[in-house]
Amino acid sequence: MLKLLTIKNYALIEEARLEFSPALNIVTGETGAGKSLLIEALNCLLGVRMSPDNIRSGEEKCLIEAVFDLDLLSPVRKILQEEGAEIYDELIIRREYYSTGRNRCFLNDSPVNLKQLAEIGSFLVDLCGQNEHQRLFSPDNHLEYLDHFAGSTPLREETGTLYDQYKRTTHRLSELEKKHRLESERQDRLEFEIKEIETTAPEADEEARLLSEEKELENGEQLLEFCYEAERELSSKNEAALPIVDLLLLKADKYRSFSPDFKRIYDDLFNADASLKEALRTIVAFRSRFEFNPQRLEDIRQRLGALSTLKRKYGGSIESVLSKLAQLKSDRASLHSLQSDIVQTSQELTAVKAALAEKALLLSQQRFSTAAELKEKLDNELLELGFGYADLQIHLQKKPGGDISYQNQSYGITPAGLDICEFHISVNKGEPPLPLPEVASGGEISRIMLALKSVIADKDRPGALIFDEIDNGISGRIARKVGLKLYHTSRSLQTLVVTHLPQIASLPGKHFSVMKIEENGRSVSKIKALDHKDRVAEIASLLTTGEIKGKGEDYARQLLDSQDVINP
């Protein structure tokens, strides 16, 4: 229940503080006075987006705050409990909006975001305005009203969540299969290239080794000839280098102690002797192992040719060939992984489709089992609201064609489930029920909406019902009947009505008047709670143009004192 609403610097409202009755609350005022601003401000408090234009000109900040009573059965308590918030008997919601676009929202002084605010707000207030009337003309919304009455909204939300998952999984599987088709087209090429490289099996440093060996074999005769000549010159012939160096080294050994220079000469000769002997050993070793093999040379040249072919096809170097091989193997692994992903995603789709079908069928059963009860209640409500005759039919059927199978039939599926629904009505006996836009006038659609809200409110039990000009298109006796329905609804559920009809404004309840005045050279909307005397004047102003004020006030008193509220 809405107890208190405070508004500061919202459009023409400089400041307003309204304490509401737990039963019926009435708001009246001339056109343009600012009645709609009150509803807009409450909407903004409960999650509707704002803009700097909502802030009163010249001010930096707009503030809207409301205090709600939470009864023990309020679903808001459960939401707050799930979020770990402290729960009190009162809930204070505050929203601050700055000219810079900055936005701050609080629940009991704890900051929240707009999404959280809107979720909480949907359980605190059910607002029915002209937009809601237009929604009633669209069959797309009729299923939602039936779900509210059936108490199926949570199940519908679960179905919608599964539907989103189903569509995402379907899309993912389609993309995987498309990718697999594209990849499969290059699979043979992939395997061929891997086999080509693996058959040749190049090694990272192989080419350099082969080139070196090729050069040795190509120049084998010259190399061997040099080895034999070097052996002779170093050790085999009479005046070979090593014996001469050994002799000089022996002589220098005698003289190295006589002079530092001779010490250095000895050392140089010693090093030369060691180097020559090492060179000789290397020459002998090379000559001993080296064997000129024409077949080996041919094999090397063929191998180098094969490596050259790979280099030319796969990047210009052995390193790039090996890198290409690694990439090809990775692509092949991805293809195998893609096949595995397709199998897994297909299994996920089967599971989520089964879960979706189960929820959607359960939701459909709830709807079909409740539709007749909703029709009966609506027909009774419409009779109470002045319809001489009313036959409202709820055309409910499963959407034909699609992916969901049930009892050997295939049905289409949407986020709202398997069903399509449309309200038809006949207001004249003997005439067949037709779609609402073809039959209902503005006044009739207002009363149908009131009837619908009345029966749904018994199920949903929001904190407060708000009707913004529910009396559109009605007058006289019918207006009073609508007012009496609002009054009796308010006996069990707090109701706020914005009206311009005296037949409704005169009902027992707390009455607020919205006036636009000039103050300090600026237009300001003021909202005032009326006492009995003020109510007489306000209702009289709704009845007259001012020329017969006395008679208007007399009739206003008659309306206020009327006893017809006892029997609606």
C-alpha positions as CSV (number, residue, x, y, z in Angstrom):
1,M,0.0,0.0,0.0
2,L,1.2,3.5,-0.9
3,K,1.3,5.6,2.3
4,L,3.2,8.7,1.3
5,L,4.5,10.3,-1.8
6,T,6.9,13.3,-1.9
7,I,7.8,15.1,-5.1
8,K,10.3,18.0,-5.5
9,N,11.2,19.9,-8.7
10,Y,9.4,17.5,-11.1
11,A,8.3,19.6,-14.1
12,L,5.7,22.1,-12.8
13,I,5.5,20.5,-9.4
14,E,7.9,22.5,-7.1
15,E,7.0,20.5,-4.0
16,A,4.2,18.1,-3.0
17,R,3.7,15.8,-0.1
18,L,0.7,13.5,-0.3
19,E,-0.6,11.1,2.3
20,F,-2.9,8.5,0.8
21,S,-5.9,6.6,2.2
22,P,-5.6,2.8,2.3
23,A,-8.9,2.6,0.4
24,L,-10.0,5.0,-2.4
25,N,-8.0,8.1,-3.4
26,I,-9.4,10.5,-6.0
27,V,-7.4,13.1,-8.0
28,T,-9.2,15.8,-10.0
29,G,-8.2,19.0,-11.6
30,E,-8.7,21.0,-14.8
31,T,-7.0,19.9,-18.0
32,G,-3.4,21.0,-18.0
33,A,-3.3,21.5,-14.3
34,G,-0.8,18.7,-13.8
35,K,-2.8,15.5,-12.9
36,S,-0.7,13.5,-15.3
37,L,2.5,14.8,-13.7
38,L,1.6,13.0,-10.5
39,I,1.2,9.7,-12.3
40,E,4.4,10.4,-14.3
41,A,6.4,11.1,-11.2
42,L,5.2,7.9,-9.6
43,N,6.1,6.0,-12.7
44,C,9.6,7.4,-12.7
45,L,10.0,6.5,-9.1
46,L,9.2,2.9,-10.0
47,G,11.7,2.5,-12.8
48,V,10.7,4.5,-15.9
49,R,13.6,6.3,-17.5
50,M,13.9,10.0,-16.9
51,S,15.5,12.9,-18.9
52,P,16.8,16.3,-17.8
53,D,13.6,17.7,-19.2
54,N,11.7,16.2,-16.3
55,I,13.5,18.5,-13.9
56,R,11.9,21.8,-13.0
57,S,13.4,24.6,-15.0
58,G,16.3,26.2,-13.2
59,E,16.8,23.4,-10.7
60,E,19.8,21.0,-10.5
61,K,18.0,18.0,-9.0
62,C,14.6,16.3,-8.9
63,L,13.6,14.1,-6.0
64,I,10.8,11.6,-5.8
65,E,10.2,9.5,-2.6
66,A,7.5,7.1,-1.6
67,V,6.7,5.1,1.5
68,F,4.9,1.8,1.1
69,D,3.4,-0.5,3.7
70,L,4.4,-4.1,3.1
71,D,1.9,-6.7,4.3
72,L,3.1,-10.1,5.3
73,L,2.1,-11.7,2.0
74,S,3.7,-9.1,-0.3
75,P,6.0,-10.7,-2.9
76,V,8.3,-7.7,-2.4
77,R,9.4,-9.3,0.9
78,K,10.6,-12.4,-0.9
79,I,12.6,-10.3,-3.4
80,L,14.2,-8.3,-0.7
81,Q,15.0,-11.5,1.2
82,E,16.6,-13.1,-1.9
83,E,18.8,-10.0,-2.3
84,G,19.9,-10.2,1.4
85,A,18.2,-6.9,2.2
86,E,16.8,-6.1,5.6
87,I,13.0,-6.3,5.7
88,Y,10.8,-3.9,7.5
89,D,7.1,-3.3,7.6
90,E,7.7,-0.1,5.5
91,L,9.6,0.2,2.3
92,I,11.0,3.6,1.4
93,I,11.9,4.2,-2.3
94,R,13.8,7.3,-3.3
95,R,15.0,8.4,-6.6
96,E,17.2,11.4,-7.3
97,Y,17.8,12.7,-10.8
98,Y,20.3,15.5,-11.7
99,S,20.4,17.9,-14.6
100,T,23.7,16.3,-15.6
101,G,21.9,13.0,-16.3
102,R,23.2,11.4,-13.1
103,N,20.7,9.1,-11.5
104,R,20.5,7.6,-8.0
105,C,18.0,5.1,-6.7
106,F,17.5,3.8,-3.1
107,L,15.5,1.1,-1.3
108,N,15.5,1.9,2.4
109,D,18.7,4.0,1.8
110,S,20.5,1.1,0.1
111,P,21.5,2.0,-3.5
112,V,19.9,-0.1,-6.3
113,N,19.7,0.2,-10.1
114,L,16.8,1.0,-12.4
115,K,16.2,-2.7,-13.3
116,Q,15.9,-3.7,-9.6
117,L,13.6,-0.6,-9.0
118,A,11.3,-1.6,-11.9
119,E,11.1,-5.2,-10.6
120,I,10.1,-4.1,-7.1
121,G,7.7,-1.5,-8.6
122,S,5.8,-4.0,-10.6
123,F,4.7,-5.6,-7.4
124,L,3.9,-2.4,-5.6
125,V,1.7,-0.6,-8.1
126,D,-0.5,-1.7,-11.1
127,L,-1.1,1.4,-13.2
128,C,-3.8,1.5,-15.8
129,G,-3.8,4.4,-18.2
130,Q,-4.8,5.2,-21.7
131,N,-1.8,3.2,-23.0
132,E,-3.2,0.2,-21.2
133,H,-6.6,0.7,-23.0
134,Q,-4.8,0.6,-26.3
135,R,-3.0,-2.5,-25.3
136,L,-6.4,-4.2,-24.9
137,F,-7.1,-3.6,-28.5
138,S,-4.1,-5.8,-29.5
139,P,-4.6,-9.5,-29.3
140,D,-0.9,-9.9,-28.6
141,N,-1.5,-8.7,-25.1
142,H,-4.6,-10.8,-24.3
143,L,-2.6,-13.9,-23.4
144,E,-0.7,-11.8,-20.8
145,Y,-4.0,-10.9,-19.1
146,L,-5.1,-14.5,-19.1
147,D,-1.7,-15.5,-17.5
148,H,-2.1,-12.9,-14.8
149,F,-5.5,-14.2,-13.9
150,A,-4.3,-17.8,-14.0
151,G,-1.3,-17.0,-11.8
152,S,0.8,-18.4,-14.7
153,T,3.2,-15.4,-15.0
154,P,6.1,-17.2,-13.2
155,L,5.6,-20.2,-15.4
156,R,5.4,-18.0,-18.5
157,E,8.7,-16.3,-17.5
158,E,10.3,-19.8,-17.1
159,T,9.0,-20.7,-20.5
160,G,10.4,-17.5,-22.0
161,T,13.8,-18.2,-20.5
162,L,13.8,-21.7,-21.9
163,Y,12.7,-20.4,-25.3
164,D,15.6,-17.9,-25.4
165,Q,17.9,-20.8,-24.5
166,Y,16.3,-22.9,-27.2
167,K,16.7,-20.2,-29.8
168,R,20.3,-19.5,-28.8
169,T,21.2,-23.2,-28.9
170,T,19.4,-23.7,-32.3
171,H,21.4,-20.7,-33.7
172,R,24.7,-22.1,-32.2
173,L,24.0,-25.5,-33.7
174,S,23.2,-24.0,-37.1
175,E,26.4,-22.0,-37.1
176,L,28.5,-25.0,-36.1
177,E,26.9,-27.1,-38.9
178,K,27.5,-24.3,-41.4
179,K,31.1,-24.0,-40.3
180,H,31.5,-27.8,-40.5
181,R,30.2,-27.9,-44.0
182,L,32.7,-25.2,-45.1
183,E,35.5,-27.0,-43.2
184,S,34.6,-30.4,-44.7
185,E,35.0,-29.0,-48.2
186,R,38.7,-28.4,-47.4
187,Q,39.2,-31.5,-45.3
188,D,40.6,-33.5,-48.2
189,R,43.0,-30.7,-49.1
190,L,44.0,-30.5,-45.4
191,E,44.8,-34.2,-45.2
192,F,46.7,-34.1,-48.5
193,E,48.9,-31.2,-47.3
194,I,49.6,-32.8,-44.0
195,K,50.5,-36.1,-45.7
196,E,52.7,-34.3,-48.2
197,I,54.7,-32.6,-45.5
198,E,54.8,-35.6,-43.1
199,T,55.9,-37.9,-45.9
200,T,58.9,-35.7,-46.6
201,A,59.4,-35.2,-42.9
202,P,61.7,-32.2,-43.0
203,E,63.9,-31.4,-39.9
204,A,64.7,-27.9,-38.7
205,D,68.5,-28.0,-39.4
206,E,68.5,-30.7,-42.0
207,E,68.9,-28.5,-45.1
208,A,72.1,-26.9,-43.8
209,R,73.6,-30.3,-43.0
210,L,72.7,-31.7,-46.4
211,L,74.1,-28.7,-48.2
212,S,77.4,-29.1,-46.3
213,E,77.6,-32.8,-47.1
214,E,76.7,-32.1,-50.7
215,K,79.6,-29.7,-51.0
216,E,82.0,-32.2,-49.5
217,L,80.9,-34.9,-51.9
218,E,81.0,-32.6,-54.9
219,N,84.6,-31.7,-54.1
220,G,85.7,-35.0,-52.7
221,E,88.7,-35.6,-55.1
222,Q,90.2,-32.2,-54.4
223,L,89.8,-32.6,-50.6
224,L,91.4,-36.1,-50.6
225,E,94.3,-34.8,-52.8
226,F,94.9,-32.0,-50.3
227,C,94.9,-34.4,-47.4
228,Y,97.5,-36.6,-48.9
229,E,99.7,-33.6,-49.9
230,A,99.4,-32.1,-46.4
231,E,100.3,-35.4,-44.8
232,R,103.5,-35.6,-46.9
233,E,104.4,-32.0,-46.3
234,L,103.9,-32.2,-42.6
235,S,105.4,-35.5,-41.8
236,S,106.2,-38.0,-44.6
237,K,108.8,-36.5,-46.8
238,N,112.5,-35.8,-45.9
239,E,112.1,-32.1,-45.2
240,A,108.6,-32.3,-43.7
241,A,107.4,-29.5,-41.5
242,L,106.9,-31.3,-38.3
243,P,110.4,-32.8,-37.9
244,I,111.9,-29.4,-38.7
245,V,109.7,-27.7,-36.1
246,D,110.5,-30.4,-33.5
247,L,114.3,-29.9,-34.1
248,L,114.0,-26.1,-33.8
249,L,111.9,-26.6,-30.6
250,L,114.6,-28.8,-29.1
251,K,117.3,-26.2,-29.8
252,A,115.2,-23.3,-28.6
253,D,114.7,-25.2,-25.3
254,K,118.4,-24.8,-24.6
255,Y,118.3,-21.0,-25.1
256,R,114.9,-19.9,-23.6
257,S,116.5,-19.4,-20.2
258,F,119.1,-17.0,-21.6
259,S,116.7,-14.3,-22.9
260,P,113.0,-13.3,-22.6
261,D,112.9,-13.1,-26.4
262,F,114.0,-16.6,-26.7
263,K,111.4,-17.7,-24.1
264,R,108.7,-16.2,-26.4
265,I,110.3,-17.9,-29.5
266,Y,110.2,-21.2,-27.7
267,D,106.6,-20.7,-26.7
268,D,105.6,-19.8,-30.3
269,L,107.4,-22.8,-31.7
270,F,105.7,-25.0,-29.0
271,N,102.3,-23.7,-30.0
272,A,103.1,-24.1,-33.7
273,D,104.2,-27.7,-33.1
274,A,100.9,-28.5,-31.2
275,S,98.8,-26.8,-33.9
276,L,100.5,-28.6,-36.8
277,K,100.1,-32.0,-35.0
278,E,96.4,-31.2,-34.3
279,A,96.0,-30.3,-38.0
280,L,97.6,-33.5,-39.0
281,R,95.4,-35.6,-36.8
282,T,92.3,-33.8,-38.3
283,I,93.5,-34.4,-41.8
284,V,94.2,-38.1,-41.2
285,A,90.8,-38.5,-39.5
286,F,89.0,-36.7,-42.4
287,R,90.9,-38.8,-45.0
288,S,90.1,-42.0,-43.1
289,R,86.4,-41.4,-42.8
290,F,85.7,-39.7,-46.1
291,E,84.5,-41.9,-48.8
292,F,83.3,-40.5,-52.1
293,N,79.9,-42.1,-52.8
294,P,78.1,-40.9,-56.0
295,Q,74.9,-42.6,-54.9
296,R,74.9,-40.7,-51.6
297,L,75.4,-37.5,-53.5
298,E,72.4,-38.3,-55.8
299,D,70.3,-39.1,-52.7
300,I,71.3,-35.7,-51.1
301,R,70.4,-33.8,-54.3
302,Q,67.0,-35.6,-54.4
303,R,66.3,-34.8,-50.8
304,L,67.2,-31.2,-51.3
305,G,64.9,-31.1,-54.2
306,A,62.0,-32.4,-52.1
307,L,62.7,-29.9,-49.4
308,S,62.9,-27.1,-52.0
309,T,59.4,-28.1,-53.3
310,L,58.0,-27.9,-49.8
311,K,59.6,-24.5,-49.3
312,R,58.2,-23.2,-52.5
313,K,54.7,-24.4,-51.6
314,Y,54.6,-23.5,-47.9
315,G,56.5,-20.3,-47.2
316,G,60.0,-20.3,-48.5
317,S,61.9,-21.9,-45.6
318,I,61.9,-25.1,-43.7
319,E,60.8,-23.2,-40.6
320,S,57.7,-22.0,-42.4
321,V,57.0,-25.5,-43.7
322,L,57.1,-26.9,-40.1
323,S,55.0,-24.0,-39.0
324,K,52.5,-24.7,-41.7
325,L,52.4,-28.4,-40.7
326,A,51.6,-27.4,-37.1
327,Q,48.8,-25.1,-38.3
328,L,47.4,-27.8,-40.6
329,K,47.3,-30.3,-37.7
330,S,45.6,-27.6,-35.5
331,D,43.0,-27.1,-38.2
332,R,42.4,-30.8,-38.4
333,A,42.1,-31.0,-34.6
334,S,39.6,-28.1,-34.7
335,L,37.6,-29.9,-37.3
336,H,37.4,-33.0,-35.1
337,S,36.6,-30.7,-32.2
338,L,33.9,-29.1,-34.3
339,Q,32.3,-32.5,-34.9
340,S,32.3,-33.1,-31.2
341,D,30.8,-29.7,-30.5
342,I,28.0,-30.4,-33.0
343,V,27.2,-33.7,-31.2
344,Q,27.2,-32.0,-27.8
345,T,25.2,-29.0,-28.9
346,S,22.7,-31.3,-30.6
347,Q,22.3,-33.1,-27.4
348,E,21.8,-29.8,-25.5
349,L,19.2,-28.7,-28.0
350,T,17.3,-32.0,-27.6
351,A,17.3,-31.5,-23.8
352,V,16.3,-27.8,-23.8
353,K,13.6,-28.5,-26.4
354,A,12.2,-31.2,-24.2
355,A,12.3,-28.9,-21.2
356,L,10.7,-26.1,-23.2
357,A,7.9,-28.4,-24.4
358,E,7.2,-29.6,-20.9
359,K,6.9,-26.1,-19.5
360,A,4.9,-24.8,-22.5
361,L,2.4,-27.7,-22.3
362,L,2.0,-27.1,-18.5
363,L,1.5,-23.4,-19.2
364,S,-1.1,-24.2,-21.9
365,Q,-3.0,-26.6,-19.6
366,Q,-3.2,-23.8,-16.9
367,R,-4.6,-21.4,-19.5
368,F,-7.2,-23.7,-20.9
369,S,-8.3,-24.8,-17.4
370,T,-8.7,-21.1,-16.3
371,A,-10.1,-19.4,-19.4
372,A,-13.7,-20.4,-18.7
373,E,-13.5,-19.0,-15.1
374,L,-12.0,-15.7,-16.4
375,K,-14.9,-15.4,-19.0
376,E,-17.5,-16.0,-16.3
377,K,-16.0,-13.4,-13.9
378,L,-15.6,-10.8,-16.7
379,D,-19.2,-11.3,-17.9
380,N,-20.4,-10.7,-14.3
381,E,-18.1,-7.6,-13.9
382,L,-19.3,-6.1,-17.2
383,L,-23.0,-6.5,-16.1
384,E,-22.2,-4.6,-12.9
385,L,-20.5,-1.9,-14.9
386,G,-23.7,-1.1,-16.9
387,F,-23.5,-3.5,-19.8
388,G,-27.1,-4.6,-20.5
389,Y,-25.7,-7.6,-22.2
390,A,-22.2,-8.9,-22.4
391,D,-20.8,-12.1,-23.8
392,L,-17.0,-12.0,-23.7
393,Q,-15.4,-15.0,-25.4
394,I,-11.8,-16.0,-24.9
395,H,-10.6,-17.7,-28.1
396,L,-7.6,-19.8,-27.0
397,Q,-5.8,-22.2,-29.3
398,K,-2.4,-23.7,-29.8
399,K,-0.3,-22.0,-32.5
400,P,-0.3,-24.4,-35.5
401,G,2.9,-25.7,-37.2
402,G,6.4,-25.7,-35.7
403,D,8.9,-27.7,-33.7
404,I,7.0,-28.8,-30.7
405,S,5.1,-32.1,-31.0
406,Y,2.2,-33.1,-28.7
407,Q,-0.3,-35.9,-29.3
408,N,0.9,-36.4,-32.9
409,Q,0.5,-32.7,-33.7
410,S,3.2,-30.1,-34.3
411,Y,2.8,-26.6,-32.7
412,G,4.6,-23.4,-33.0
413,I,6.4,-21.9,-30.0
414,T,7.0,-18.3,-28.9
415,P,8.5,-16.8,-25.7
416,A,4.9,-16.9,-24.4
417,G,4.4,-20.6,-25.1
418,L,2.3,-22.6,-27.5
419,D,-0.9,-20.6,-27.4
420,I,-2.5,-17.7,-29.1
421,C,-5.4,-15.8,-27.5
422,E,-7.9,-13.2,-28.5
423,F,-10.8,-11.7,-26.7
424,H,-14.1,-11.3,-28.6
425,I,-17.2,-9.6,-27.2
426,S,-20.8,-9.1,-28.0
427,V,-22.7,-6.3,-26.3
428,N,-25.9,-6.9,-28.1
429,K,-28.0,-10.0,-27.7
430,G,-28.2,-12.0,-30.8
431,E,-25.0,-10.6,-32.3
432,P,-22.0,-12.9,-32.5
433,P,-18.9,-12.0,-30.5
434,L,-16.3,-10.0,-32.6
435,P,-12.8,-8.8,-31.9
436,L,-12.7,-5.9,-29.4
437,P,-11.6,-3.2,-31.9
438,E,-14.6,-4.0,-34.1
439,V,-17.1,-3.7,-31.4
440,A,-16.0,-1.7,-28.3
441,S,-16.3,2.0,-28.1
442,G,-14.0,4.2,-26.0
443,G,-16.3,4.0,-23.0
444,E,-16.8,0.3,-23.4
445,I,-13.1,-0.5,-23.7
446,S,-12.6,1.6,-20.5
447,R,-15.1,-0.6,-18.6
448,I,-13.7,-3.8,-20.1
449,M,-10.3,-2.8,-18.8
450,L,-11.7,-1.9,-15.4
451,A,-13.4,-5.3,-15.3
452,L,-10.3,-7.1,-16.3
453,K,-8.1,-5.2,-13.8
454,S,-10.6,-5.9,-11.1
455,V,-10.6,-9.7,-11.6
456,I,-6.8,-9.8,-12.2
457,A,-6.1,-7.7,-9.1
458,D,-7.9,-10.4,-7.0
459,K,-5.1,-12.8,-8.2
460,D,-2.1,-10.5,-8.4
461,R,-2.8,-8.5,-5.3
462,P,-0.5,-5.5,-6.1
463,G,0.1,-2.9,-3.4
464,A,-2.1,-0.3,-5.1
465,L,-4.2,0.0,-8.2
466,I,-4.0,3.3,-10.1
467,F,-6.5,4.3,-12.8
468,D,-5.6,7.3,-15.0
469,E,-8.8,8.5,-16.6
470,I,-10.5,5.1,-16.6
471,D,-13.7,7.1,-17.1
472,N,-12.8,8.0,-20.7
473,G,-15.8,7.9,-23.0
474,I,-18.5,7.4,-20.2
475,S,-20.9,9.7,-18.4
476,G,-24.1,9.8,-16.3
477,R,-25.4,6.6,-14.9
478,I,-22.6,4.4,-16.4
479,A,-20.0,6.7,-14.8
480,R,-21.6,6.2,-11.4
481,K,-21.5,2.4,-11.9
482,V,-17.9,2.6,-12.8
483,G,-17.2,4.7,-9.7
484,L,-19.1,2.2,-7.5
485,K,-16.9,-0.6,-8.9
486,L,-13.8,1.4,-8.1
487,Y,-15.1,2.2,-4.7
488,H,-15.8,-1.4,-3.8
489,T,-12.5,-2.5,-5.3
490,S,-10.8,-0.1,-3.0
491,R,-12.5,-1.8,0.0
492,S,-10.0,-4.7,-0.4
493,L,-7.2,-3.1,-2.4
494,Q,-5.9,0.5,-2.3
495,T,-7.1,2.4,-5.4
496,L,-6.1,5.7,-6.8
497,V,-8.3,7.3,-9.6
498,V,-7.5,10.3,-11.7
499,T,-10.9,11.5,-13.0
500,H,-12.8,14.4,-14.4
501,L,-16.3,13.1,-13.7
502,P,-18.3,14.2,-10.6
503,Q,-20.1,10.9,-10.4
504,I,-16.7,9.3,-9.6
505,A,-15.1,12.2,-7.8
506,S,-17.9,12.3,-5.2
507,L,-17.4,8.8,-4.0
508,P,-16.3,8.3,-0.4
509,G,-12.5,8.5,-0.3
510,K,-9.6,10.9,0.1
511,H,-9.8,13.6,-2.5
512,F,-6.8,15.5,-4.0
513,S,-7.2,18.5,-6.3
514,V,-4.4,19.6,-8.7
515,M,-4.3,23.2,-9.6
516,K,-2.0,25.3,-11.7
517,I,-1.3,28.7,-10.4
518,E,1.2,31.6,-11.0
519,E,3.7,32.1,-8.2
520,N,6.6,34.6,-8.4
521,G,6.0,34.9,-12.1
522,R,6.1,31.2,-12.8
523,S,3.5,28.5,-13.4
524,V,3.4,26.0,-10.5
525,S,1.2,22.8,-10.1
526,K,-0.1,22.5,-6.5
527,I,-1.7,19.4,-5.1
528,K,-4.1,19.8,-2.2
529,A,-6.0,17.3,0.0
530,L,-9.6,18.5,0.2
531,D,-11.8,18.6,3.2
532,H,-15.6,18.2,2.9
533,K,-16.2,21.9,2.1
534,D,-13.4,21.9,-0.5
535,R,-14.8,18.8,-2.1
536,V,-18.2,20.4,-2.5
537,A,-16.6,23.3,-4.4
538,E,-14.4,21.0,-6.4
539,I,-17.3,18.7,-7.5
540,A,-19.5,21.7,-8.2
541,S,-16.8,23.0,-10.5
542,L,-16.9,19.7,-12.4
543,L,-20.7,20.0,-12.7
544,T,-21.1,23.7,-13.8
545,T,-19.5,26.5,-15.7
546,G,-19.8,28.8,-12.8
547,E,-23.0,30.7,-13.7
548,I,-25.2,28.5,-11.4
549,K,-22.8,27.9,-8.6
550,G,-25.5,27.5,-6.0
551,K,-27.3,24.7,-7.8
552,G,-24.0,23.1,-8.6
553,E,-23.0,23.0,-5.0
554,D,-26.4,21.6,-4.0
555,Y,-26.0,18.8,-6.5
556,A,-22.4,18.2,-5.4
557,R,-23.7,17.8,-1.8
558,Q,-26.3,15.3,-3.0
559,L,-23.7,13.3,-4.8
560,L,-21.4,13.3,-1.7
561,D,-24.2,12.3,0.5
562,S,-25.5,9.6,-1.8
563,Q,-26.1,6.1,-0.2
564,D,-25.8,4.1,-3.4
565,V,-22.3,3.0,-2.4
566,I,-23.9,0.5,-0.1
567,N,-25.2,-1.6,-3.0
568,P,-22.9,-1.3,-6.0
